[in-house]
């Protein structure tokens, strides 16, 4: 399938994208993501790998449109909520204090 990402045309296939992402560890998902195989990748990471361009050169929307057209499932939100600890909670967890993970 021919698609345009960052004003450059690319001929992408579902198998080609899966081969490109094989063995690539998924970065933490903080926004839009795409499921490739059994992993969920940030769309910017996928776009960078399949286009070999810097992430700042394209939008996540361009990659999402291309991935949906190829048949991949895209997501608007992070895979799971990220719990941010306060500095005190982080220090307590490192020291093994009881109740360090409670709010």
N, C-alpha and C positions, 0 to 999 in steps of 0.2 A: 504494500500500500504506500502510495506517495503522500507525504505530509510535509508541511513547512513548519520548521521550528527555528526561531530567531532569524527569520528571513532567508533561511537556507533549506532547499528541498532535500528530503531524505526518503529512501525507499526502505520501509520497515516491514518486517514480517513478525508474527507472533513467535515463531520458532527462533528467529534471529535475536529478538529481545531476550527471550529465555536463555539462549546460549550466552549472550553478553553478560547477563546477570548471574550466571551459574558460578558459584564459589565466591561471590561478592558478599561480604558480611553487611547486613542491613544496619544503617545508622539509626539512632533513636528517632522516632517519629514525633514531630511536634506540630505538624499541620497536615496538609493534604498528603495522601499516600496511595500506593497502588500495590495490589497483591499479585506477586509473580511467583508461581509455584506455591510453596507453603510459607513464603516470607512476605512481610509487608515492608516496603521500602518507601522512603520519602520521594515524592515525584521529582524533586530537584536532583537527588542522587541518581535516579534512573535516567533523567534527561542528560546529565553530565556524562554518564557512561555511554549511552547509545549515540550521542551526537559528538562526543569528544570536545565539547565546548565548555567554557566556564559557566558556572551556574548563574552568574549575573547577566549573561547574554540572552536568556530566555525566561519566559514566565512559567509558573507552574500550570497555568491554564492551557498553554500550548501543549505541554506534555500530557496533561490529563485528557485532552481531546484526542490526541494520537493514541493513547493507551486504551481509551474506551472504544475507539474505532477498530482497534486490533482485537478487542474482546476481553481485555483485562478488567478487573473490578477495581474501581477507585473509591477512595473514602475521603470525606471532608474533615474529619476530626482525628486526633491521635488515637492510636490503638488502645491505649489504656491510660487512665488518668495518672499524671506524674505527681507524686507527693514531694513537695519541697519542704525540707526540714529547716528549722531555724538554726543559727549557729550553736545555740545551747543544746538543742536536740541532737545535732550532729556530734558534738563533743561527748554527750552522754552515751550515744550509741557506740562511739569508738571506745569508750571506757567500759562498756558493758553494763551500764547502770540499768536497774530494773525500771520498766515503764518508759524507756527511752523513745519508743515508737508511738506513744500515746499523745493525743493532742491536748 
